[in-house]
């Protein structure tokens, strides 16, 4: 938002899944209040994957940023792909995230803009 550089490690083709914080909290609360979840390991996350380069471009677009994307060497231990398996969350908790990526990013950008003066 300050038009500072956005650093991407590697070529940006590695994938990640992102989730809006409210969805994360709702998933965790469902988990702690669901007796069928006792003794279970359940992923609370998002299974929709995006490349890091896609995310950087999306943030630039939504924030109306002029930031330059710069690429740096990829750390050796950086995973190529990361995504949550939500089958147990859906089956046991009847839960999955509901906030779309653009919506969550817009809310996050708005929060940072509103709170920039307090930083």
Phi and psi in radians as a Rosetta constraint file:
Dihedral C 1 N 2 CA 2 C 2 CIRCULARHARMONIC -1.704 0.35
Dihedral N 2 CA 2 C 2 N 3 CIRCULARHARMONIC 0.237 0.35
Dihedral C 2 N 3 CA 3 C 3 CIRCULARHARMONIC 1.034 0.35
Dihedral N 3 CA 3 C 3 N 4 CIRCULARHARMONIC 0.479 0.35
Dihedral C 3 N 4 CA 4 C 4 CIRCULARHARMONIC -1.415 0.35
Dihedral N 4 CA 4 C 4 N 5 CIRCULARHARMONIC 2.809 0.35
Dihedral C 4 N 5 CA 5 C 5 CIRCULARHARMONIC -1.034 0.35
Dihedral N 5 CA 5 C 5 N 6 CIRCULARHARMONIC 2.546 0.35
Dihedral C 5 N 6 CA 6 C 6 CIRCULARHARMONIC -1.879 0.35
Dihedral N 6 CA 6 C 6 N 7 CIRCULARHARMONIC 2.080 0.35
Dihedral C 6 N 7 CA 7 C 7 CIRCULARHARMONIC -1.634 0.35
Dihedral N 7 CA 7 C 7 N 8 CIRCULARHARMONIC 2.265 0.35
Dihedral C 7 N 8 CA 8 C 8 CIRCULARHARMONIC -2.065 0.35
Dihedral N 8 CA 8 C 8 N 9 CIRCULARHARMONIC 2.265 0.35
Dihedral C 8 N 9 CA 9 C 9 CIRCULARHARMONIC -1.606 0.35
Dihedral N 9 CA 9 C 9 N 10 CIRCULARHARMONIC 2.229 0.35
Dihedral C 9 N 10 CA 10 C 10 CIRCULARHARMONIC 1.481 0.35
Dihedral N 10 CA 10 C 10 N 11 CIRCULARHARMONIC -2.752 0.35
Dihedral C 10 N 11 CA 11 C 11 CIRCULARHARMONIC -1.618 0.35
Dihedral N 11 CA 11 C 11 N 12 CIRCULARHARMONIC 0.001 0.35
Dihedral C 11 N 12 CA 12 C 12 CIRCULARHARMONIC 1.509 0.35
Dihedral N 12 CA 12 C 12 N 13 CIRCULARHARMONIC 0.084 0.35
Dihedral C 12 N 13 CA 13 C 13 CIRCULARHARMONIC -1.466 0.35
Dihedral N 13 CA 13 C 13 N 14 CIRCULARHARMONIC -0.216 0.35
Dihedral C 13 N 14 CA 14 C 14 CIRCULARHARMONIC -1.148 0.35
Dihedral N 14 CA 14 C 14 N 15 CIRCULARHARMONIC 2.568 0.35
Dihedral C 14 N 15 CA 15 C 15 CIRCULARHARMONIC -1.881 0.35
Dihedral N 15 CA 15 C 15 N 16 CIRCULARHARMONIC 2.657 0.35
Dihedral C 15 N 16 CA 16 C 16 CIRCULARHARMONIC -2.505 0.35
Dihedral N 16 CA 16 C 16 N 17 CIRCULARHARMONIC 2.817 0.35
Dihedral C 16 N 17 CA 17 C 17 CIRCULARHARMONIC -2.026 0.35
Dihedral N 17 CA 17 C 17 N 18 CIRCULARHARMONIC 2.400 0.35
Dihedral C 17 N 18 CA 18 C 18 CIRCULARHARMONIC -2.083 0.35
Dihedral N 18 CA 18 C 18 N 19 CIRCULARHARMONIC 2.604 0.35
Dihedral C 18 N 19 CA 19 C 19 CIRCULARHARMONIC -2.461 0.35
Dihedral N 19 CA 19 C 19 N 20 CIRCULARHARMONIC 2.467 0.35
Dihedral C 19 N 20 CA 20 C 20 CIRCULARHARMONIC -1.226 0.35
Dihedral N 20 CA 20 C 20 N 21 CIRCULARHARMONIC 2.442 0.35
Dihedral C 20 N 21 CA 21 C 21 CIRCULARHARMONIC -0.992 0.35
Dihedral N 21 CA 21 C 21 N 22 CIRCULARHARMONIC -0.611 0.35
Dihedral C 21 N 22 CA 22 C 22 CIRCULARHARMONIC -1.117 0.35
Dihedral N 22 CA 22 C 22 N 23 CIRCULARHARMONIC -0.693 0.35
Dihedral C 22 N 23 CA 23 C 23 CIRCULARHARMONIC -1.099 0.35
Dihedral N 23 CA 23 C 23 N 24 CIRCULARHARMONIC -0.718 0.35
Dihedral C 23 N 24 CA 24 C 24 CIRCULARHARMONIC -1.051 0.35
Dihedral N 24 CA 24 C 24 N 25 CIRCULARHARMONIC -0.825 0.35
Dihedral C 24 N 25 CA 25 C 25 CIRCULARHARMONIC -1.103 0.35
Dihedral N 25 CA 25 C 25 N 26 CIRCULARHARMONIC -0.759 0.35
Dihedral C 25 N 26 CA 26 C 26 CIRCULARHARMONIC -1.072 0.35
Dihedral N 26 CA 26 C 26 N 27 CIRCULARHARMONIC -0.715 0.35
Dihedral C 26 N 27 CA 27 C 27 CIRCULARHARMONIC -1.115 0.35
Dihedral N 27 CA 27 C 27 N 28 CIRCULARHARMONIC -0.766 0.35
Dihedral C 27 N 28 CA 28 C 28 CIRCULARHARMONIC -1.117 0.35
Dihedral N 28 CA 28 C 28 N 29 CIRCULARHARMONIC -0.757 0.35
Dihedral C 28 N 29 CA 29 C 29 CIRCULARHARMONIC -1.112 0.35
Dihedral N 29 CA 29 C 29 N 30 CIRCULARHARMONIC -0.692 0.35
Dihedral C 29 N 30 CA 30 C 30 CIRCULARHARMONIC -1.066 0.35
Dihedral N 30 CA 30 C 30 N 31 CIRCULARHARMONIC -0.719 0.35
Dihedral C 30 N 31 CA 31 C 31 CIRCULARHARMONIC -1.098 0.35
Dihedral N 31 CA 31 C 31 N 32 CIRCULARHARMONIC -0.823 0.35
Dihedral C 31 N 32 CA 32 C 32 CIRCULARHARMONIC -1.259 0.35
Dihedral N 32 CA 32 C 32 N 33 CIRCULARHARMONIC -0.318 0.35
Dihedral C 32 N 33 CA 33 C 33 CIRCULARHARMONIC -1.787 0.35
Dihedral N 33 CA 33 C 33 N 34 CIRCULARHARMONIC 0.057 0.35
Dihedral C 33 N 34 CA 34 C 34 CIRCULARHARMONIC -1.845 0.35
Dihedral N 34 CA 34 C 34 N 35 CIRCULARHARMONIC 1.966 0.35
Dihedral C 34 N 35 CA 35 C 35 CIRCULARHARMONIC -1.108 0.35
Dihedral N 35 CA 35 C 35 N 36 CIRCULARHARMONIC -0.493 0.35
Dihedral C 35 N 36 CA 36 C 36 CIRCULARHARMONIC -1.179 0.35
Dihedral N 36 CA 36 C 36 N 37 CIRCULARHARMONIC -0.226 0.35
Dihedral C 36 N 37 CA 37 C 37 CIRCULARHARMONIC -1.521 0.35
Dihedral N 37 CA 37 C 37 N 38 CIRCULARHARMONIC -0.135 0.35
Dihedral C 37 N 38 CA 38 C 38 CIRCULARHARMONIC -1.076 0.35
Dihedral N 38 CA 38 C 38 N 39 CIRCULARHARMONIC 2.232 0.35
Dihedral C 38 N 39 CA 39 C 39 CIRCULARHARMONIC 1.401 0.35
Dihedral N 39 CA 39 C 39 N 40 CIRCULARHARMONIC -0.004 0.35
Dihedral C 39 N 40 CA 40 C 40 CIRCULARHARMONIC -1.699 0.35
Dihedral N 40 CA 40 C 40 N 41 CIRCULARHARMONIC 2.638 0.35
Dihedral C 40 N 41 CA 41 C 41 CIRCULARHARMONIC -1.851 0.35
Dihedral N 41 CA 41 C 41 N 42 CIRCULARHARMONIC 2.065 0.35
Dihedral C 41 N 42 CA 42 C 42 CIRCULARHARMONIC -2.235 0.35
Dihedral N 42 CA 42 C 42 N 43 CIRCULARHARMONIC 2.240 0.35
Dihedral C 42 N 43 CA 43 C 43 CIRCULARHARMONIC -1.298 0.35
Dihedral N 43 CA 43 C 43 N 44 CIRCULARHARMONIC 2.200 0.35
Dihedral C 43 N 44 CA 44 C 44 CIRCULARHARMONIC -1.929 0.35
Dihedral N 44 CA 44 C 44 N 45 CIRCULARHARMONIC 1.798 0.35
Dihedral C 44 N 45 CA 45 C 45 CIRCULARHARMONIC -2.903 0.35
Dihedral N 45 CA 45 C 45 N 46 CIRCULARHARMONIC -2.680 0.35
Dihedral C 45 N 46 CA 46 C 46 CIRCULARHARMONIC -2.307 0.35
Dihedral N 46 CA 46 C 46 N 47 CIRCULARHARMONIC 2.458 0.35
Dihedral C 46 N 47 CA 47 C 47 CIRCULARHARMONIC -1.784 0.35
Dihedral N 47 CA 47 C 47 N 48 CIRCULARHARMONIC 0.099 0.35
Dihedral C 47 N 48 CA 48 C 48 CIRCULARHARMONIC -1.549 0.35
Dihedral N 48 CA 48 C 48 N 49 CIRCULARHARMONIC 2.119 0.35
Dihedral C 48 N 49 CA 49 C 49 CIRCULARHARMONIC -1.757 0.35
Dihedral N 49 CA 49 C 49 N 50 CIRCULARHARMONIC 2.521 0.35
Dihedral C 49 N 50 CA 50 C 50 CIRCULARHARMONIC -2.369 0.35
Dihedral N 50 CA 50 C 50 N 51 CIRCULARHARMONIC 2.596 0.35
Dihedral C 50 N 51 CA 51 C 51 CIRCULARHARMONIC -1.311 0.35
Dihedral N 51 CA 51 C 51 N 52 CIRCULARHARMONIC 2.707 0.35
Dihedral C 51 N 52 CA 52 C 52 CIRCULARHARMONIC -1.072 0.35
Dihedral N 52 CA 52 C 52 N 53 CIRCULARHARMONIC -0.649 0.35
Dihedral C 52 N 53 CA 53 C 53 CIRCULARHARMONIC -1.130 0.35
Dihedral N 53 CA 53 C 53 N 54 CIRCULARHARMONIC -0.699 0.35
Dihedral C 53 N 54 CA 54 C 54 CIRCULARHARMONIC -1.041 0.35
Dihedral N 54 CA 54 C 54 N 55 CIRCULARHARMONIC -0.759 0.35
Dihedral C 54 N 55 CA 55 C 55 CIRCULARHARMONIC -1.113 0.35
Dihedral N 55 CA 55 C 55 N 56 CIRCULARHARMONIC -0.796 0.35
Dihedral C 55 N 56 CA 56 C 56 CIRCULARHARMONIC -1.044 0.35
Dihedral N 56 CA 56 C 56 N 57 CIRCULARHARMONIC -0.789 0.35
Dihedral C 56 N 57 CA 57 C 57 CIRCULARHARMONIC -1.128 0.35
Dihedral N 57 CA 57 C 57 N 58 CIRCULARHARMONIC -0.685 0.35
Dihedral C 57 N 58 CA 58 C 58 CIRCULARHARMONIC -1.132 0.35
Dihedral N 58 CA 58 C 58 N 59 CIRCULARHARMONIC -0.757 0.35
Dihedral C 58 N 59 CA 59 C 59 CIRCULARHARMONIC -1.107 0.35
Dihedral N 59 CA 59 C 59 N 60 CIRCULARHARMONIC -0.764 0.35
Dihedral C 59 N 60 CA 60 C 60 CIRCULARHARMONIC -0.997 0.35
Dihedral N 60 CA 60 C 60 N 61 CIRCULARHARMONIC -0.804 0.35
Dihedral C 60 N 61 CA 61 C 61 CIRCULARHARMONIC -1.101 0.35
Dihedral N 61 CA 61 C 61 N 62 CIRCULARHARMONIC -0.891 0.35
Dihedral C 61 N 62 CA 62 C 62 CIRCULARHARMONIC -1.204 0.35
Dihedral N 62 CA 62 C 62 N 63 CIRCULARHARMONIC -0.510 0.35
Dihedral C 62 N 63 CA 63 C 63 CIRCULARHARMONIC -1.619 0.35
Dihedral N 63 CA 63 C 63 N 64 CIRCULARHARMONIC 0.042 0.35
Dihedral C 63 N 64 CA 64 C 64 CIRCULARHARMONIC 0.883 0.35
Dihedral N 64 CA 64 C 64 N 65 CIRCULARHARMONIC 0.838 0.35
Dihedral C 64 N 65 CA 65 C 65 CIRCULARHARMONIC -1.659 0.35
Dihedral N 65 CA 65 C 65 N 66 CIRCULARHARMONIC 2.598 0.35
Dihedral C 65 N 66 CA 66 C 66 CIRCULARHARMONIC -1.820 0.35
Dihedral N 66 CA 66 C 66 N 67 CIRCULARHARMONIC 0.244 0.35
Dihedral C 66 N 67 CA 67 C 67 CIRCULARHARMONIC -1.004 0.35
Dihedral N 67 CA 67 C 67 N 68 CIRCULARHARMONIC 2.484 0.35
Dihedral C 67 N 68 CA 68 C 68 CIRCULARHARMONIC -1.573 0.35
Dihedral N 68 CA 68 C 68 N 69 CIRCULARHARMONIC 2.420 0.35
Dihedral C 68 N 69 CA 69 C 69 CIRCULARHARMONIC -1.580 0.35
Dihedral N 69 CA 69 C 69 N 70 CIRCULARHARMONIC 2.168 0.35
Dihedral C 69 N 70 CA 70 C 70 CIRCULARHARMONIC -2.039 0.35
Dihedral N 70 CA 70 C 70 N 71 CIRCULARHARMONIC 2.532 0.35
Dihedral C 70 N 71 CA 71 C 71 CIRCULARHARMONIC -1.919 0.35
Dihedral N 71 CA 71 C 71 N 72 CIRCULARHARMONIC 2.358 0.35
Dihedral C 71 N 72 CA 72 C 72 CIRCULARHARMONIC -2.203 0.35
Dihedral N 72 CA 72 C 72 N 73 CIRCULARHARMONIC 2.849 0.35
Dihedral C 72 N 73 CA 73 C 73 CIRCULARHARMONIC -1.011 0.35
Dihedral N 73 CA 73 C 73 N 74 CIRCULARHARMONIC 2.478 0.35
Dihedral C 73 N 74 CA 74 C 74 CIRCULARHARMONIC -1.342 0.35
Dihedral N 74 CA 74 C 74 N 75 CIRCULARHARMONIC 2.230 0.35
Dihedral C 74 N 75 CA 75 C 75 CIRCULARHARMONIC -1.056 0.35
Dihedral N 75 CA 75 C 75 N 76 CIRCULARHARMONIC 2.576 0.35
Dihedral C 75 N 76 CA 76 C 76 CIRCULARHARMONIC -1.019 0.35
Dihedral N 76 CA 76 C 76 N 77 CIRCULARHARMONIC -0.686 0.35
Dihedral C 76 N 77 CA 77 C 77 CIRCULARHARMONIC -1.581 0.35
Dihedral N 77 CA 77 C 77 N 78 CIRCULARHARMONIC 0.194 0.35
Dihedral C 77 N 78 CA 78 C 78 CIRCULARHARMONIC -1.324 0.35
Dihedral N 78 CA 78 C 78 N 79 CIRCULARHARMONIC 2.132 0.35
Dihedral C 78 N 79 CA 79 C 79 CIRCULARHARMONIC -1.207 0.35
Dihedral N 79 CA 79 C 79 N 80 CIRCULARHARMONIC 2.529 0.35
Dihedral C 79 N 80 CA 80 C 80 CIRCULARHARMONIC -1.305 0.35
Dihedral N 80 CA 80 C 80 N 81 CIRCULARHARMONIC -0.555 0.35
Dihedral C 80 N 81 CA 81 C 81 CIRCULARHARMONIC -2.459 0.35
Dihedral N 81 CA 81 C 81 N 82 CIRCULARHARMONIC 2.416 0.35
Dihedral C 81 N 82 CA 82 C 82 CIRCULARHARMONIC -2.549 0.35
Dihedral N 82 CA 82 C 82 N 83 CIRCULARHARMONIC 2.116 0.35
Dihedral C 82 N 83 CA 83 C 83 CIRCULARHARMONIC -2.718 0.35
Dihedral N 83 CA 83 C 83 N 84 CIRCULARHARMONIC 2.513 0.35
Dihedral C 83 N 84 CA 84 C 84 CIRCULARHARMONIC -1.476 0.35
Dihedral N 84 CA 84 C 84 N 85 CIRCULARHARMONIC 2.503 0.35
Dihedral C 84 N 85 CA 85 C 85 CIRCULARHARMONIC -1.606 0.35
Dihedral N 85 CA 85 C 85 N 86 CIRCULARHARMONIC 1.981 0.35
Dihedral C 85 N 86 CA 86 C 86 CIRCULARHARMONIC -1.749 0.35
Dihedral N 86 CA 86 C 86 N 87 CIRCULARHARMONIC 0.160 0.35
Dihedral C 86 N 87 CA 87 C 87 CIRCULARHARMONIC -0.996 0.35
Dihedral N 87 CA 87 C 87 N 88 CIRCULARHARMONIC -0.794 0.35
Dihedral C 87 N 88 CA 88 C 88 CIRCULARHARMONIC -1.206 0.35
Dihedral N 88 CA 88 C 88 N 89 CIRCULARHARMONIC -0.648 0.35
Dihedral C 88 N 89 CA 89 C 89 CIRCULARHARMONIC -1.088 0.35
Dihedral N 89 CA 89 C 89 N 90 CIRCULARHARMONIC -0.722 0.35
Dihedral C 89 N 90 CA 90 C 90 CIRCULARHARMONIC -1.197 0.35
Dihedral N 90 CA 90 C 90 N 91 CIRCULARHARMONIC -0.771 0.35
Dihedral C 90 N 91 CA 91 C 91 CIRCULARHARMONIC -1.265 0.35
Dihedral N 91 CA 91 C 91 N 92 CIRCULARHARMONIC -0.829 0.35
Dihedral C 91 N 92 CA 92 C 92 CIRCULARHARMONIC -1.512 0.35
Dihedral N 92 CA 92 C 92 N 93 CIRCULARHARMONIC -0.716 0.35
Dihedral C 92 N 93 CA 93 C 93 CIRCULARHARMONIC -1.761 0.35
Dihedral N 93 CA 93 C 93 N 94 CIRCULARHARMONIC -0.179 0.35
Dihedral C 93 N 94 CA 94 C 94 CIRCULARHARMONIC 0.912 0.35
Dihedral N 94 CA 94 C 94 N 95 CIRCULARHARMONIC 0.850 0.35
Dihedral C 94 N 95 CA 95 C 95 CIRCULARHARMONIC -2.324 0.35
Dihedral N 95 CA 95 C 95 N 96 CIRCULARHARMONIC 2.517 0.35
Dihedral C 95 N 96 CA 96 C 96 CIRCULARHARMONIC -2.761 0.35
Dihedral N 96 CA 96 C 96 N 97 CIRCULARHARMONIC 2.730 0.35
Dihedral C 96 N 97 CA 97 C 97 CIRCULARHARMONIC -1.149 0.35
Dihedral N 97 CA 97 C 97 N 98 CIRCULARHARMONIC 2.606 0.35
Dihedral C 97 N 98 CA 98 C 98 CIRCULARHARMONIC -2.089 0.35
Dihedral N 98 CA 98 C 98 N 99 CIRCULARHARMONIC -0.264 0.35
Dihedral C 98 N 99 CA 99 C 99 CIRCULARHARMONIC -1.454 0.35
Dihedral N 99 CA 99 C 99 N 100 CIRCULARHARMONIC 2.152 0.35
Dihedral C 99 N 100 CA 100 C 100 CIRCULARHARMONIC -1.232 0.35
Dihedral N 100 CA 100 C 100 N 101 CIRCULARHARMONIC 2.696 0.35
Dihedral C 100 N 101 CA 101 C 101 CIRCULARHARMONIC -0.941 0.35
Dihedral N 101 CA 101 C 101 N 102 CIRCULARHARMONIC -0.913 0.35
Dihedral C 101 N 102 CA 102 C 102 CIRCULARHARMONIC -1.026 0.35
Dihedral N 102 CA 102 C 102 N 103 CIRCULARHARMONIC -0.719 0.35
Dihedral C 102 N 103 CA 103 C 103 CIRCULARHARMONIC -1.102 0.35
Dihedral N 103 CA 103 C 103 N 104 CIRCULARHARMONIC -0.811 0.35
Dihedral C 103 N 104 CA 104 C 104 CIRCULARHARMONIC -1.127 0.35
Dihedral N 104 CA 104 C 104 N 105 CIRCULARHARMONIC -0.712 0.35
Dihedral C 104 N 105 CA 105 C 105 CIRCULARHARMONIC -1.127 0.35
Dihedral N 105 CA 105 C 105 N 106 CIRCULARHARMONIC -0.732 0.35
Dihedral C 105 N 106 CA 106 C 106 CIRCULARHARMONIC -1.096 0.35
Dihedral N 106 CA 106 C 106 N 107 CIRCULARHARMONIC -0.730 0.35
Dihedral C 106 N 107 CA 107 C 107 CIRCULARHARMONIC -1.117 0.35
Dihedral N 107 CA 107 C 107 N 108 CIRCULARHARMONIC -0.701 0.35
Dihedral C 107 N 108 CA 108 C 108 CIRCULARHARMONIC -1.174 0.35
Dihedral N 108 CA 108 C 108 N 109 CIRCULARHARMONIC -0.788 0.35
Dihedral C 108 N 109 CA 109 C 109 CIRCULARHARMONIC -1.060 0.35
Dihedral N 109 CA 109 C 109 N 110 CIRCULARHARMONIC -0.771 0.35
Dihedral C 109 N 110 CA 110 C 110 CIRCULARHARMONIC -1.072 0.35
Dihedral N 110 CA 110 C 110 N 111 CIRCULARHARMONIC -0.726 0.35
Dihedral C 110 N 111 CA 111 C 111 CIRCULARHARMONIC -1.067 0.35
Dihedral N 111 CA 111 C 111 N 112 CIRCULARHARMONIC -0.811 0.35
Dihedral C 111 N 112 CA 112 C 112 CIRCULARHARMONIC -1.122 0.35
Dihedral N 112 CA 112 C 112 N 113 CIRCULARHARMONIC -0.678 0.35
Dihedral C 112 N 113 CA 113 C 113 CIRCULARHARMONIC -1.117 0.35
Dihedral N 113 CA 113 C 113 N 114 CIRCULARHARMONIC -0.742 0.35
Dihedral C 113 N 114 CA 114 C 114 CIRCULARHARMONIC -1.189 0.35
Dihedral N 114 CA 114 C 114 N 115 CIRCULARHARMONIC -0.498 0.35
Dihedral C 114 N 115 CA 115 C 115 CIRCULARHARMONIC -1.848 0.35
Dihedral N 115 CA 115 C 115 N 116 CIRCULARHARMONIC 0.068 0.35
Dihedral C 115 N 116 CA 116 C 116 CIRCULARHARMONIC -1.091 0.35
Dihedral N 116 CA 116 C 116 N 117 CIRCULARHARMONIC -0.622 0.35
Dihedral C 116 N 117 CA 117 C 117 CIRCULARHARMONIC -1.205 0.35
Dihedral N 117 CA 117 C 117 N 118 CIRCULARHARMONIC -0.357 0.35
Dihedral C 117 N 118 CA 118 C 118 CIRCULARHARMONIC -1.573 0.35
Dihedral N 118 CA 118 C 118 N 119 CIRCULARHARMONIC 0.016 0.35
